[in-house]
Structure formats: structure tokens, C-alpha cells
Amino acid sequence: FTLPYATRDTIDFEGLTLSEQIGSKYLILAFYPADWSSGCTKEVCTIRDNFSALQELNAEVFGISGDYVFSHHEWAKYHELPFTLLSDHSHEVASLYDSYNELWGYNKRTVFVIDTDGTIAYVDMEYDVSNTEDFELLQSTIATLK
């Protein structure tokens, strides 16, 4: 897939193509409901606060929600997020990953890890931000992929 994206420094409407990212790093796809919500803020700030540890594990993070790139950009700047936020406004990609809740109109909070061969190596369909257990499991799983 190709999706427009934002970082704290950039907005790119041409988009990021996932297949072009495969090969050198483990890719974390973190689907989340909405920028600026409390649970999602907790999720991305946990990733931000542990970003260097994820980089040491050779992992790259991509947050994905239905919000527009303008919201992503402001949210990333506000929280100083060091990773890319992809805009899946039509929820087409989230639907492919069974990460869209049609009833609510938002993404579910799910996490996937794609290994360097392009294989989905880890799935958490009910990622929980109420404590750090799911993040720690994600991190330890990536460490075992090396």
C-alpha cells in the first residue's frame, strides 16, 4: 500500500509505499483510532519514550489512523514524535489488516510487525495501552527476531 504521511517535520502527500520499506528493518504497523485522544496519546508517547530501544532492535515505527496528514503533523510536533504517521482516511488499509471498526468509524488499536522478508511476524489484535505489558511483549518479540 501507499499512504500519505506526516512527521513532526514533514507532510508528504505522495506517500510512503510499504513494500519499499521492507528489507532492512523490522516494520511496526501500529493502527490506532485517532490523533489527540487520551489512549492514542498514551500509546504514541510510550513508543516515543522507548524509540531508541526500538531502533537498537532495528525496528521502524509507522502509526496509522484515519486522521488527515495535517492533524498527524501537528500531533507529531506537539508530542515530538520521532516516527511516521500514515493517513488512511478511507480506512482501506486498516480494513485489509482487520484493524477497522466499521460500527465506530475508527481504527481498532492493533499492532503488526513485518520482518525483513516481508512476512507478518507478530500480531496483537487487542493492543492495550492501560499498562506497558503489550508494549514490552512487542519489544521482546522483536528482540527474538534478530
LUMVEX-142039 format. One record per atom (N, C-alpha, C, CB): residue in three letters; x, y negated, z. Coordinates in nm, 4 decimals. Each point is the difference from the previous one (the first is absolute). Glycine has a CB too. Layout:
! LUMVEX-142039
NODE   type         px         py         pz
NODE    ala          X          Y          Z
...
***
This chain:
! LUMVEX-142039
NODE   type         px         py         pz
NODE    phe     0.0829     0.1186     0.0000
NODE    phe    -0.0829    -0.1186     0.0000
NODE    phe     0.0876    -0.1253     0.0000
NODE    phe    -0.1820     0.1257     0.1210
NODE    thr     0.1244    -0.2351    -0.1623
NODE    thr     0.0648    -0.1314     0.0054
NODE    thr    -0.0974    -0.0951     0.0686
NODE    thr     0.1372     0.0430    -0.2131
NODE    leu    -0.0891    -0.1133     0.3153
NODE    leu    -0.0838    -0.0950     0.0730
NODE    leu     0.0739    -0.1313     0.0197
NODE    leu    -0.1166     0.1894     0.1161
NODE    pro     0.0442    -0.3026    -0.1210
NODE    pro     0.0628    -0.1269     0.0367
NODE    pro     0.0386     0.0051     0.1471
NODE    pro    -0.1338    -0.1255    -0.1754
NODE    tyr     0.2323     0.0428     0.2118
NODE    tyr     0.0468     0.0064     0.1383
NODE    tyr     0.0485    -0.1359     0.0493
NODE    tyr     0.0633     0.2387    -0.0362
NODE    ala    -0.0426    -0.2419     0.1657
NODE    ala     0.0585    -0.1178     0.0634
NODE    ala     0.0958     0.0455     0.1088
NODE    ala    -0.2058    -0.1387    -0.0503
NODE    thr     0.3028     0.0534     0.0748
NODE    thr     0.0882     0.0131     0.1146
NODE    thr    -0.0065    -0.1342     0.0730
NODE    thr     0.1553     0.1723    -0.1158
NODE    arg    -0.0769    -0.1882     0.2178
NODE    arg     0.0016    -0.1291     0.0692
NODE    arg     0.0611    -0.1093    -0.0872
NODE    arg     0.0165     0.1205     0.2187
NODE    asp     0.0563    -0.0802    -0.3254
NODE    asp     0.0679    -0.0961    -0.0869
NODE    asp    -0.0599    -0.0115    -0.1392
NODE    asp     0.2030     0.0485     0.1269
NODE    thr    -0.2825     0.0492    -0.1692
NODE    thr    -0.0376     0.0112    -0.1410
NODE    thr    -0.1438     0.0464    -0.0184
NODE    thr     0.2371     0.0490    -0.0524
NODE    ile    -0.2965    -0.0938    -0.0584
NODE    ile    -0.1243     0.0576    -0.0512
NODE    ile     0.0308     0.0441    -0.1420
NODE    ile    -0.1526    -0.1472     0.1473
NODE    asp     0.1152     0.2715    -0.1813
NODE    asp     0.0270     0.0526    -0.1332
NODE    asp    -0.1282     0.0604    -0.0565
NODE    asp     0.2425     0.0453     0.0602
NODE    phe    -0.2978    -0.1116    -0.1610
NODE    phe    -0.1237     0.0472    -0.0618
NODE    phe     0.0248     0.1127    -0.1002
NODE    phe    -0.0954    -0.2280     0.0310
NODE    glu     0.2176     0.2375    -0.0836
NODE    glu     0.0327     0.1067    -0.0954
NODE    glu    -0.0041     0.1355     0.0693
NODE    glu     0.1434    -0.1591    -0.1327
NODE    gly    -0.1034     0.1604     0.2581
NODE    gly    -0.0171     0.1183     0.0812
NODE    gly     0.1211     0.0889     0.0161
NODE    gly    -0.2272    -0.0110    -0.0711
NODE    leu     0.2108     0.1023     0.1625
NODE    leu     0.0991     0.1014     0.0311
NODE    leu    -0.0557     0.1329    -0.0493
NODE    leu     0.0888    -0.1287     0.2032
NODE    thr    -0.0052     0.2045    -0.2736
NODE    thr    -0.0398     0.1311    -0.0508
NODE    thr     0.0626     0.1059     0.0887
NODE    thr    -0.0200    -0.0866    -0.2380
NODE    leu    -0.0639     0.1671     0.3008
NODE    leu     0.0488     0.0985     0.0961
NODE    leu     0.1005     0.0952    -0.0629
NODE    leu    -0.2166    -0.0167     0.1209
NODE    ser     0.1893     0.0663    -0.2397
NODE    ser     0.0902     0.0982    -0.0621
NODE    ser     0.1412    -0.0548    -0.0195
NODE    ser    -0.1972     0.0994    -0.1149
NODE    glu     0.2105    -0.2304     0.1013
NODE    glu     0.1329    -0.0616    -0.0152
NODE    glu     0.0759    -0.0059     0.1321
NODE    glu    -0.0893    -0.1349    -0.1895
NODE    gln     0.0198     0.1554     0.2996
NODE    gln     0.0626    -0.0054     0.1326
NODE    gln     0.0498     0.1365     0.0462
NODE    gln    -0.1481    -0.1916     0.0555
NODE    ile     0.1000     0.2967    -0.1198
NODE    ile     0.0329     0.1362     0.0424
NODE    ile     0.1428     0.0356    -0.0379
NODE    ile    -0.2403     0.0650    -0.0242
NODE    gly     0.3091    -0.0009     0.1195
NODE    gly     0.1325     0.0520    -0.0326
NODE    gly     0.1069    -0.0282     0.1019
NODE    gly    -0.0640    -0.0260    -0.2296
NODE    ser     0.0737    -0.0966     0.2740
NODE    ser     0.1120    -0.0326     0.0887
NODE    ser    -0.0389    -0.0089     0.1471
NODE    ser     0.1002    -0.1209    -0.1896
NODE    lys    -0.2284     0.0986     0.2184
NODE    lys    -0.0438    -0.0168     0.1385
NODE    lys    -0.1284     0.0777     0.0246
NODE    lys     0.1078    -0.2265     0.0083
NODE    tyr    -0.1359     0.2525     0.1196
NODE    tyr    -0.1295     0.0532     0.0395
NODE    tyr    -0.0964    -0.1178     0.0005
NODE    tyr     0.1022     0.1900     0.1405
NODE    leu    -0.2172    -0.1720    -0.1985
NODE    leu    -0.0970    -0.1075    -0.0129
NODE    leu    -0.1142     0.0214     0.0978
NODE    leu     0.0612    -0.0303    -0.2416
NODE    ile    -0.0843    -0.0678     0.3254
NODE    ile    -0.1110     0.0040     0.0950
NODE    ile    -0.1125    -0.0838    -0.0585
NODE    ile     0.1553     0.0312     0.2009
NODE    leu    -0.2696     0.0322    -0.2271
NODE    leu    -0.1201    -0.0700    -0.0438
NODE    leu    -0.0923    -0.0087     0.1202
NODE    leu     0.0227     0.0814    -0.2416
NODE    ala    -0.0388    -0.2021     0.2929
NODE    ala    -0.0826    -0.0216     0.1190
NODE    ala    -0.1266    -0.0748    -0.0411
NODE    ala     0.2052    -0.0046     0.1512
NODE    phe    -0.3143     0.0791    -0.1703
NODE    phe    -0.1286    -0.0605    -0.0329
NODE    phe    -0.0608    -0.0559     0.1288
NODE    phe    -0.0354     0.1600    -0.1967
NODE    tyr    -0.0222    -0.2795     0.1873
NODE    tyr    -0.0598    -0.0624     0.1179
NODE    tyr    -0.1211    -0.0828    -0.0421
NODE    tyr     0.2248    -0.0057     0.1167
NODE    pro    -0.3181    -0.0197    -0.0235
NODE    pro    -0.1240    -0.0672    -0.0361
NODE    pro     0.0141    -0.1456    -0.0465
NODE    pro    -0.1046     0.1495     0.1618
NODE    ala     0.1708    -0.2352    -0.0822
NODE    ala    -0.0040    -0.1424    -0.0346
NODE    ala     0.1104    -0.0793     0.0691
NODE    ala    -0.2456     0.0207    -0.0326
NODE    asp     0.3015    -0.1150    -0.0419
NODE    asp     0.0936    -0.0956     0.0585
NODE    asp    -0.0712    -0.0756     0.1133
NODE    asp     0.1254    -0.0239    -0.2223
NODE    trp    -0.0505    -0.0200     0.3174
NODE    trp    -0.0445    -0.0876     0.1087
NODE    trp    -0.0878     0.0683     0.1055
NODE    trp     0.0128    -0.1832    -0.1632
NODE    ser    -0.0496     0.3081     0.1458
NODE    ser    -0.0781     0.0680     0.1033
NODE    ser     0.0952     0.0480     0.1100
NODE    ser    -0.1762     0.0721    -0.1703
NODE    ser     0.1241    -0.0519     0.2890
NODE    ser     0.0862     0.0323     0.1145
NODE    ser     0.0701     0.1347    -0.0152
NODE    ser    -0.1518    -0.1348     0.1430
NODE    gly     0.0789     0.2384    -0.1850
NODE    gly     0.0617     0.1315    -0.0158
NODE    gly     0.1058     0.0018    -0.1092
NODE    gly    -0.2114     0.1014     0.0789
NODE    cys     0.1819    -0.1683    -0.1890
NODE    cys     0.0956    -0.0034    -0.1108
NODE    cys     0.1221    -0.0828     0.0362
NODE    cys    -0.1879     0.0266    -0.1624
NODE    thr     0.1671    -0.1333     0.2364
NODE    thr     0.1129    -0.0807     0.0459
NODE    thr     0.0892     0.0830     0.0912
NODE    thr    -0.1385    -0.2098    -0.0179
NODE    lys     0.0774     0.2869     0.1070
NODE    lys     0.0788     0.0866     0.0875
NODE    lys     0.0799     0.1005    -0.0818
NODE    lys    -0.1709    -0.0273     0.1817
NODE    glu     0.1080     0.0845    -0.2848
NODE    glu     0.0660     0.0987    -0.0848
NODE    glu     0.1217    -0.0596    -0.0705
NODE    glu    -0.2201     0.1147    -0.0325
NODE    val     0.2004    -0.2278    -0.0357
NODE    val     0.1116    -0.0558    -0.0766
NODE    val     0.1098    -0.0562     0.0904
NODE    val    -0.1603    -0.0528    -0.1836
NODE    cys     0.1224     0.0036     0.3003
NODE    cys     0.1028    -0.0509     0.0920
NODE    cys     0.0818     0.1146     0.0596
NODE    cys    -0.1467    -0.1972     0.0534
NODE    thr     0.0860     0.3129    -0.0330
NODE    thr     0.0757     0.1182     0.0437
NODE    thr     0.1005     0.0397    -0.1079
NODE    thr    -0.1962     0.0790     0.1393
NODE    ile     0.1516    -0.0790    -0.2634
NODE    ile     0.0911     0.0317    -0.1104
NODE    ile     0.1104    -0.1056    -0.0076
NODE    ile    -0.1877     0.1138    -0.1274
NODE    arg     0.1507    -0.2394     0.1366
NODE    arg     0.0990    -0.1095    -0.0028
NODE    arg     0.1037     0.0168     0.1106
NODE    arg    -0.1739    -0.1536    -0.0960
NODE    asp     0.1273     0.1814     0.2154
NODE    asp     0.0902     0.0098     0.1149
NODE    asp     0.0919     0.1211    -0.0088
NODE    asp    -0.1720    -0.1149     0.1374
NODE    asn     0.1356     0.2118    -0.2171
NODE    asn     0.0799     0.1222    -0.0174
NODE    asn     0.0542     0.0127    -0.1419
NODE    asn    -0.1378     0.1104     0.1761
NODE    phe     0.1357    -0.2188    -0.2504
NODE    phe     0.0361     0.0030    -0.1410
NODE    phe     0.1450     0.0437    -0.0221
NODE    phe    -0.1674    -0.1801    -0.0394
NODE    ser     0.2580     0.1319     0.1219
NODE    ser     0.1410     0.0386    -0.0190
NODE    ser     0.0188     0.1504     0.0227
NODE    ser     0.0729    -0.2306     0.0736
NODE    ala    -0.1471     0.2881     0.0209
NODE    ala     0.0083     0.1448     0.0227
NODE    ala    -0.0534     0.0760    -0.1211
NODE    ala    -0.0253    -0.0360     0.2481
NODE    leu    -0.0799    -0.0149    -0.3107
NODE    leu    -0.0533     0.0634    -0.1204
NODE    leu     0.0987    -0.0119    -0.1157
NODE    leu    -0.2335    -0.0509     0.0770
NODE    gln     0.2987    -0.0633    -0.0876
NODE    gln     0.1010    -0.0173    -0.1042
NODE    gln     0.1168     0.0967     0.0198
NODE    gln    -0.0659    -0.2413    -0.0210
NODE    glu     0.1038     0.2640     0.1456
NODE    glu     0.1076     0.0957     0.0286
NODE    glu    -0.0385     0.1412    -0.0433
NODE    glu     0.0729    -0.1424     0.1928
NODE    leu    -0.2024     0.1697    -0.1971
NODE    leu    -0.0501     0.1298    -0.0458
NODE    leu    -0.0215     0.0014    -0.1520
NODE    leu    -0.1099     0.0329     0.2240
NODE    asn     0.1506    -0.1409    -0.2899
NODE    asn    -0.0122    -0.0133    -0.1449
NODE    asn    -0.1461    -0.0074    -0.0444
NODE    asn     0.2153     0.1240    -0.0247
NODE    ala    -0.2965    -0.1975     0.1008
NODE    ala    -0.1425    -0.0131    -0.0309
NODE    ala    -0.0338    -0.1425    -0.0427
NODE    ala    -0.0512     0.1827     0.1640
NODE    glu    -0.0407    -0.1923    -0.2569
NODE    glu    -0.0529    -0.1273    -0.0488
NODE    glu    -0.1486    -0.0019     0.0309
NODE    glu     0.1754    -0.0175    -0.1849
NODE    val    -0.2263    -0.0956     0.2350
NODE    val    -0.1391    -0.0103     0.0439
NODE    val    -0.0817    -0.0831    -0.0984
NODE    val     0.0741     0.0216     0.2389
NODE    phe    -0.1932     0.0289    -0.2706
NODE    phe    -0.0960    -0.0728    -0.0808
NODE    phe    -0.1342     0.0038     0.0723
NODE    phe     0.1234     0.0565    -0.2163
NODE    gly    -0.1696    -0.1713     0.2647
NODE    gly    -0.1331    -0.0102     0.0568
NODE    gly    -0.0991    -0.0201    -0.1137
NODE    gly     0.0905    -0.0957     0.2171
NODE    ile    -0.2087     0.1556    -0.2063
NODE    ile    -0.0994    -0.0103    -0.1076
NODE    ile    -0.1380    -0.0281     0.0595
NODE    ile     0.1349     0.1584    -0.1449
NODE    ser    -0.1940    -0.2695     0.1028
NODE    ser    -0.1385    -0.0286     0.0377
NODE    ser    -0.0704    -0.0639    -0.1186
NODE    ser     0.0636    -0.0290     0.2439
NODE    gly    -0.1903     0.0022    -0.2270
NODE    gly    -0.0786    -0.0632    -0.1051
NODE    gly     0.0104    -0.1512    -0.0013
NODE    gly    -0.1529     0.1901     0.0154
NODE    asp     0.2278    -0.2477     0.0766
NODE    asp     0.0143    -0.1452     0.0038
NODE    asp     0.0794    -0.0516    -0.1191
NODE    asp    -0.0123     0.0086     0.2487
NODE    tyr    -0.0129    -0.1335    -0.2844
NODE    tyr     0.0709    -0.0631    -0.1109
NODE    tyr     0.1449    -0.0317     0.0395
NODE    tyr    -0.2179    -0.0969    -0.0837
NODE    val     0.3020     0.0819    -0.0168
NODE    val     0.1420    -0.0286     0.0249
NODE    val     0.0200    -0.1292     0.0779
NODE    val     0.0557     0.1213    -0.2094
NODE    phe    -0.1460    -0.2178     0.1955
NODE    phe     0.0150    -0.1263     0.0724
NODE    phe    -0.0110     0.0231     0.1511
NODE    phe    -0.0953    -0.1251    -0.1976
NODE    ser     0.0019     0.2076     0.2380
NODE    ser    -0.0143     0.0347     0.1415
NODE    ser     0.1220     0.0788     0.0475
NODE    ser    -0.2515     0.0028    -0.0240
NODE    his     0.2944     0.0944    -0.0570
NODE    his     0.1195     0.0791     0.0332
NODE    his     0.1203    -0.0911     0.0239
NODE    his    -0.0889     0.1918    -0.1368
NODE    his     0.1070    -0.2859     0.0468
NODE    his     0.1162    -0.0893     0.0079
NODE    his    -0.0019    -0.0810     0.1300
NODE    his     0.0051    -0.0140    -0.2516
NODE    glu    -0.1188    -0.0444     0.2843
NODE    glu    -0.0103    -0.0812     0.1221
NODE    glu     0.0161     0.0855     0.1250
NODE    glu    -0.1505    -0.1589    -0.1208
NODE    trp     0.0932     0.2784     0.1188
NODE    trp     0.0086     0.0918     0.1146
NODE    trp     0.1434     0.0467     0.0191
NODE    trp    -0.2369     0.0750    -0.0387
NODE    ala     0.3028    -0.0421    -0.0719
NODE    ala     0.1407     0.0440     0.0062
NODE    ala     0.0895    -0.1117     0.0513
NODE    ala    -0.0407     0.1583    -0.1900
NODE    lys     0.0140    -0.2818     0.1467
NODE    lys     0.0795    -0.1142     0.0495
NODE    lys    -0.0248    -0.0203     0.1492
NODE    lys    -0.0101    -0.1100    -0.2276
NODE    tyr    -0.1157     0.1113     0.2667
NODE    tyr    -0.0375    -0.0270     0.1390
NODE    tyr     0.0640     0.1000     0.0964
NODE    tyr    -0.2161    -0.0966    -0.0813
NODE    his     0.2180     0.2236     0.0417
NODE    his     0.0543     0.1052     0.0870
NODE    his     0.1431     0.0406    -0.0370
NODE    his    -0.2329     0.0815     0.0315
NODE    glu     0.2918    -0.1543    -0.1282
NODE    glu     0.1369     0.0282    -0.0434
NODE    glu     0.0185     0.1477    -0.0364
NODE    glu     0.0806    -0.1871     0.1462
NODE    leu    -0.1693     0.2362    -0.2305
NODE    leu     0.0035     0.1404    -0.0407
NODE    leu     0.1085     0.0205    -0.1059
NODE    leu    -0.2468     0.0247     0.0517
NODE    pro     0.3372     0.0695    -0.0303
NODE    pro     0.1108     0.0212    -0.0934
NODE    pro    -0.0293     0.1031    -0.1086
NODE    pro     0.1509    -0.0606     0.1845
NODE    phe    -0.2775     0.0899    -0.2093
NODE    phe    -0.0355     0.1012    -0.0988
NODE    phe    -0.1118    -0.0518    -0.0905
NODE    phe     0.0689     0.1829     0.1600
NODE    thr    -0.0987    -0.1067    -0.2624
NODE    thr    -0.0923    -0.0384    -0.1064
NODE    thr    -0.1440     0.0384     0.0341
NODE    thr     0.1857     0.0266    -0.1658
NODE    leu    -0.2784    -0.1178     0.1329
NODE    leu    -0.1428     0.0249     0.0182
NODE    leu    -0.0654     0.0022    -0.1379
NODE    leu    -0.0007    -0.1110     0.2305
NODE    leu    -0.0559     0.2254    -0.2666
NODE    leu    -0.0625     0.0184    -0.1305
NODE    leu    -0.1490    -0.0325     0.0075
NODE    leu     0.1702     0.1766    -0.0578
NODE    ser    -0.2200    -0.2407    -0.0462
NODE    ser    -0.1402    -0.0403    -0.0051
NODE    ser    -0.0797     0.0951    -0.0893
NODE    ser     0.0671    -0.2399     0.0383
NODE    asp    -0.1505     0.3185     0.0238
NODE    asp    -0.0851     0.0978    -0.0689
NODE    asp    -0.1446    -0.0473     0.0137
NODE    asp     0.1632     0.1932     0.0456
NODE    his    -0.1920    -0.3101    -0.1042
NODE    his    -0.1293    -0.0636     0.0212
NODE    his    -0.1176     0.0857    -0.0475
NODE    his     0.1147    -0.2186    -0.0230
NODE    ser    -0.0945     0.2968    -0.0800
NODE    ser    -0.1077     0.0867    -0.0499
NODE    ser    -0.0091     0.1308     0.0788
NODE    ser     0.0308    -0.1001    -0.2273
NODE    his     0.0669     0.1241     0.3145
NODE    his     0.0081     0.1227     0.0807
NODE    his     0.0167     0.1251    -0.0855
NODE    his    -0.1412    -0.1111     0.1714
NODE    glu     0.1849     0.0929    -0.2931
NODE    glu     0.0194     0.1132    -0.0908
NODE    glu     0.1095     0.0934     0.0509
NODE    glu    -0.0747    -0.1434    -0.1917
NODE    val     0.1869     0.0861     0.2350
NODE    val     0.1110     0.0822     0.0495
NODE    val    -0.0376     0.0646     0.1331
NODE    val     0.1662    -0.1497    -0.1171
NODE    ala    -0.2270     0.0735     0.2061
NODE    ala    -0.0432     0.0565     0.1284
NODE    ala    -0.0958     0.1166    -0.0221
NODE    ala     0.0285    -0.2246     0.1091
NODE    ser    -0.1142     0.2136    -0.2057
NODE    ser    -0.0933     0.1090    -0.0307
NODE    ser     0.0742     0.1248    -0.0472
NODE    ser    -0.1750    -0.1691    -0.0598
NODE    leu     0.2806     0.1502    -0.0203
NODE    leu     0.0793     0.1142    -0.0471
NODE    leu     0.0650     0.0754     0.1156
NODE    leu     0.0425    -0.1225    -0.2133
NODE    tyr    -0.0085     0.0494     0.3193
NODE    tyr     0.0644     0.0592     0.1175
NODE    tyr    -0.1010     0.0325     0.1111
NODE    tyr     0.2083    -0.1272    -0.0575
NODE    asp    -0.3363     0.1258     0.0251
NODE    asp    -0.1067     0.0236     0.0979
NODE    asp     0.0147    -0.0920     0.1207
NODE    asp    -0.0142     0.2385    -0.0753
NODE    ser     0.0556    -0.3612     0.0478
NODE    ser     0.0248    -0.0976     0.1058
NODE    ser    -0.0947    -0.1187    -0.0072
NODE    ser     0.2372     0.0701     0.0001
NODE    tyr    -0.3499    -0.0527    -0.0646
NODE    tyr    -0.0989    -0.1074    -0.0102
NODE    tyr    -0.1301     0.0466     0.0630
NODE    tyr     0.1075    -0.0886    -0.2111
NODE    asn    -0.1625     0.0045     0.2970
NODE    asn    -0.1290     0.0284     0.0615
NODE    asn    -0.1052    -0.0826    -0.0735
NODE    asn     0.1062     0.0504     0.2276
NODE    glu    -0.1790     0.0151    -0.3144
NODE    glu    -0.0992    -0.0677    -0.0831
NODE    glu    -0.1097    -0.0660     0.0833
NODE    glu     0.0479     0.1646    -0.1806
NODE    leu    -0.0867    -0.1019     0.2903
NODE    leu    -0.1047    -0.0538     0.0865
NODE    leu     0.0411    -0.1350     0.0589
NODE    leu    -0.0732     0.2340     0.0536
NODE    trp     0.1969    -0.2467    -0.0104
NODE    trp     0.0486    -0.1237     0.0615
NODE    trp     0.0517    -0.1000    -0.1025
NODE    trp     0.0576     0.1314     0.2017
NODE    gly    -0.0136    -0.0803    -0.3179
NODE    gly     0.0580    -0.0892    -0.1001
NODE    gly     0.1446    -0.0362     0.0282
NODE    gly    -0.2257    -0.0888    -0.0374
NODE    tyr     0.2914     0.1675     0.1218
NODE    tyr     0.1402    -0.0233     0.0373
NODE    tyr     0.0790     0.1293    -0.0126
NODE    tyr    -0.0684    -0.1849     0.1570
NODE    asn     0.2002     0.1695    -0.1629
NODE    asn     0.0865     0.1173     0.0063
NODE    asn    -0.0071     0.0628     0.1371
NODE    asn     0.1515    -0.0995    -0.1712
NODE    lys    -0.1326     0.2296     0.1747
NODE    lys     0.0215     0.0705     0.1266
NODE    lys     0.1454    -0.0243     0.0395
NODE    lys    -0.1777     0.1797    -0.0516
NODE    arg     0.2096    -0.1579     0.1767
NODE    arg     0.1388    -0.0121     0.0469
NODE    arg     0.0657     0.1372    -0.0185
NODE    arg    -0.0585    -0.1854     0.1706
NODE    thr     0.1343     0.1991    -0.2797
NODE    thr     0.0662     0.1251    -0.0327
NODE    thr     0.1459    -0.0273    -0.0374
NODE    thr    -0.2196     0.0997    -0.0778
NODE    val     0.3030     0.0026     0.0918
NODE    val     0.1423    -0.0147    -0.0338
NODE    val     0.0462     0.1225    -0.0779
NODE    val     0.0405    -0.1416     0.2063
NODE    phe     0.0331     0.1147    -0.3128
NODE    phe     0.0599     0.1043    -0.0836
NODE    phe     0.1485    -0.0274    -0.0124
NODE    phe    -0.2157     0.0333    -0.1282
NODE    val     0.2950     0.0724     0.1231
NODE    val     0.1423    -0.0132    -0.0310
NODE    val     0.0249     0.0782    -0.1280
NODE    val     0.0665    -0.0263     0.2464
NODE    ile    -0.0047    -0.0414    -0.3420
NODE    ile     0.0372     0.0632    -0.1260
NODE    ile     0.1511     0.0182     0.0022
NODE    ile    -0.1975    -0.1035    -0.1267
NODE    asp     0.2418     0.2269     0.1034
NODE    asp     0.1439     0.0269     0.0068
NODE    asp     0.0698    -0.0456    -0.1280
NODE    asp    -0.0440     0.1957     0.1518
NODE    thr     0.1736    -0.1752    -0.1575
NODE    thr     0.0794    -0.0489    -0.1124
NODE    thr    -0.0278     0.0748    -0.1300
NODE    thr     0.1742    -0.0646     0.1631
NODE    asp    -0.2441     0.1774    -0.1557
NODE    asp    -0.0403     0.0733    -0.1207
NODE    asp    -0.1389    -0.0417    -0.0492
NODE    asp     0.1409     0.1920     0.0764
NODE    gly    -0.2084    -0.2795     0.0000
NODE    gly    -0.1342    -0.0436    -0.0372
NODE    gly    -0.1105     0.0862     0.0564
NODE    gly     0.0984    -0.0895    -0.2036
NODE    thr    -0.0645     0.1771     0.2979
NODE    thr    -0.0970     0.0884     0.0629
NODE    thr    -0.0512    -0.0626     0.1293
NODE    thr     0.1131     0.2009    -0.1017
NODE    ile    -0.2415    -0.1889     0.1260
NODE    ile    -0.0542    -0.0476     0.1279
NODE    ile     0.0481     0.0959     0.1083
NODE    ile    -0.2064    -0.1046    -0.1112
NODE    ala     0.2894     0.0537     0.2013
NODE    ala     0.0648     0.0825     0.1017
NODE    ala    -0.0662    -0.0116     0.1371
NODE    ala     0.2116    -0.0264    -0.1260
NODE    tyr    -0.2992    -0.0721     0.1427
NODE    tyr    -0.0636    -0.0220     0.1306
NODE    tyr    -0.1305    -0.0749    -0.0226
NODE    tyr     0.2248    -0.0049     0.1200
NODE    val    -0.3269     0.0444    -0.0460
NODE    val    -0.1307    -0.0663    -0.0080
NODE    val    -0.0556    -0.0138     0.1411
NODE    val    -0.0437     0.0937    -0.2328
NODE    asp    -0.0044    -0.2127     0.2650
NODE    asp    -0.0748    -0.0221     0.1238
NODE    asp    -0.1280    -0.0722    -0.0402
NODE    asp     0.2120    -0.0113     0.1472
NODE    met    -0.3212     0.0854    -0.1521
NODE    met    -0.1280    -0.0553    -0.0454
NODE    met    -0.0757    -0.0745     0.1101
NODE    met    -0.0113     0.1855    -0.1642
NODE    glu     0.0654    -0.1861     0.2856
NODE    glu    -0.0641    -0.0712     0.1108
NODE    glu     0.1060    -0.0719     0.0824
NODE    glu    -0.1875     0.1694     0.0066
NODE    tyr     0.2724    -0.2464    -0.0737
NODE    tyr     0.1082    -0.0701     0.0673
NODE    tyr    -0.0567    -0.0900     0.1098
NODE    tyr     0.1394     0.0074    -0.2109
NODE    asp    -0.0861     0.0070     0.3304
NODE    asp    -0.0514    -0.0690     0.1181
NODE    asp     0.1000    -0.1050     0.0467
NODE    asp    -0.1299     0.2054     0.0669
NODE    val     0.0835    -0.3278    -0.0482
NODE    val     0.0888    -0.1074     0.0456
NODE    val    -0.0170    -0.0307     0.1487
NODE    val    -0.0083    -0.0951    -0.2297
NODE    ser    -0.0765     0.1714     0.2986
NODE    ser    -0.0260    -0.0301     0.1414
NODE    ser     0.1186     0.0325     0.0899
NODE    ser    -0.2400     0.0441    -0.0422
NODE    asn     0.3317     0.0397    -0.0094
NODE    asn     0.1238     0.0302     0.0713
NODE    asn     0.1073     0.0231    -0.1067
NODE    asn    -0.1235     0.1032     0.2027
NODE    thr     0.2433    -0.0670    -0.1637
NODE    thr     0.1086     0.0160    -0.0980
NODE    thr     0.0202     0.1440    -0.0452
NODE    thr     0.1087    -0.1957     0.1032
NODE    glu    -0.1922     0.2880    -0.0578
NODE    glu     0.0204     0.1416    -0.0320
NODE    glu    -0.0001     0.0290    -0.1506
NODE    glu    -0.1071     0.0538     0.2174
NODE    asp     0.0118    -0.1093    -0.2906
NODE    asp    -0.0060     0.0272    -0.1439
NODE    asp     0.1197    -0.0614    -0.0723
NODE    asp    -0.2508     0.0071     0.0128
NODE    phe     0.2931    -0.1255     0.0295
NODE    phe     0.1185    -0.0601    -0.0617
NODE    phe     0.1238     0.0841     0.0295
NODE    phe    -0.1036    -0.2287     0.0209
NODE    glu     0.1165     0.2750     0.1027
NODE    glu     0.1153     0.0828     0.0370
NODE    glu     0.0011     0.1318    -0.0783
NODE    glu    -0.0024    -0.1031     0.2296
NODE    leu    -0.1153     0.1613    -0.2529
NODE    leu    -0.0094     0.1214    -0.0806
NODE    leu     0.0407    -0.0285    -0.1446
NODE    leu    -0.1838     0.0859     0.1499
NODE    leu     0.1384    -0.1971    -0.2039
NODE    leu     0.0397    -0.0418    -0.1342
NODE    leu     0.1523    -0.0117    -0.0097
NODE    leu    -0.2189    -0.1226    -0.0270
NODE    gln     0.2771     0.0543     0.1224
NODE    gln     0.1450    -0.0220     0.0014
NODE    gln     0.0758     0.1313     0.0129
NODE    gln    -0.0371    -0.2250     0.1018
NODE    ser    -0.0054     0.3129    -0.0131
NODE    ser     0.0706     0.1261     0.0183
NODE    ser    -0.0157     0.0924    -0.1223
NODE    ser    -0.0355    -0.0220     0.2483
NODE    thr    -0.0801     0.0138    -0.3142
NODE    thr    -0.0206     0.0785    -0.1213
NODE    thr     0.0956    -0.0449    -0.1101
NODE    thr    -0.2411     0.0331     0.0623
NODE    ile     0.2559    -0.1623    -0.0798
NODE    ile     0.0918    -0.0515    -0.1022
NODE    ile     0.1434     0.0441     0.0327
NODE    ile    -0.1524    -0.2001    -0.0417
NODE    ala     0.1882     0.2002     0.1689
NODE    ala     0.1350     0.0411     0.0404
NODE    ala     0.0262     0.1449    -0.0384
NODE    ala    -0.0070    -0.1637     0.1898
NODE    thr    -0.0972     0.2477    -0.1879
NODE    thr     0.0204     0.1412    -0.0358
NODE    thr     0.0099     0.0213    -0.1500
NODE    thr    -0.1226     0.0632     0.2052
NODE    leu     0.0848    -0.1622    -0.2851
NODE    leu     0.0072     0.0118    -0.1449
NODE    leu     0.1421    -0.0140    -0.0519
NODE    leu    -0.2302    -0.0895    -0.0126
NODE    lys     0.3158     0.0308     0.0914
NODE    lys     0.1377    -0.0257    -0.0448
NODE    lys     0.0762     0.1273    -0.0238
NODE    lys    -0.0024    -0.2115     0.1248
***
